[in-house]
């Protein structure tokens, strides 16, 4: 089967309306890419980051009403005809475009990260986490995610309680649950919450194993009477990690572990300085990114 592909260059402030418009006209998939290779990791709390200039690809069935879509596109972007083009894409080419960022890797001998298409060939020698790239952050292809997964595969124990703050696709929360922990995934972004929920369900997890909370819901439940966490993992950015230090410390058990990623090596000292009651025991560097691992004072 072939598909009709729309390629469109647009500004970040047009994204939300563009996605709604394309979905209303029957898009079966929408892929966003940076035009300038800008790096965007997990967002600050309350913020929705996006690249400045975006290359959008949308895929439609061949019976798309191109004329009607063209009129709608021009209402959104009067110069759209200079920014977009249609072409045909074969089924295998479409699948390859979506799967090009999929990851197949083992971590610590306890966890496999695999594309969803590999589920029928599931390995039995370790827990298997099935995940495909999507609009929510976190496919396992970035060093910040890999460093977290490597630590988790070697350290997470059955029965522990794990917080994944800024969960994105849910990859770290799902990994924790598959390794035997009870996980909580928190994000401010509705797309991330949906992605985490859907990915958890695909991996056979229910709400008793992985609870997904919005930032507002997590903040309303956090308090002296809330159960504390054995492990907190946060793959976001240096600024938010510093701002969240008191919140994280307040919900981490004495002797509990905290894993902070999304940090540049030159930012490690300022991030650690925000956590004076954490003993940082390990700093991992991969491809110009850093991951900090610490323990709360008992």
Helices and strands as residue ranges (DSSP letters): E 2-11, G 12-14, H 15-24, E 29-34, E 53-60, H 66-76, G 80-82, E 84-90, H 91-99, E 105-107, E 111-114, G 116-121, E 127-130, H 143-155, E 161-165, H 171-178, E 182-187, H 190-202, E 210-214, H 215-221, E 229-235, H 238-243, H 245-250, E 252-263, G 265-267, H 268-273, E 278-286, E 289-296
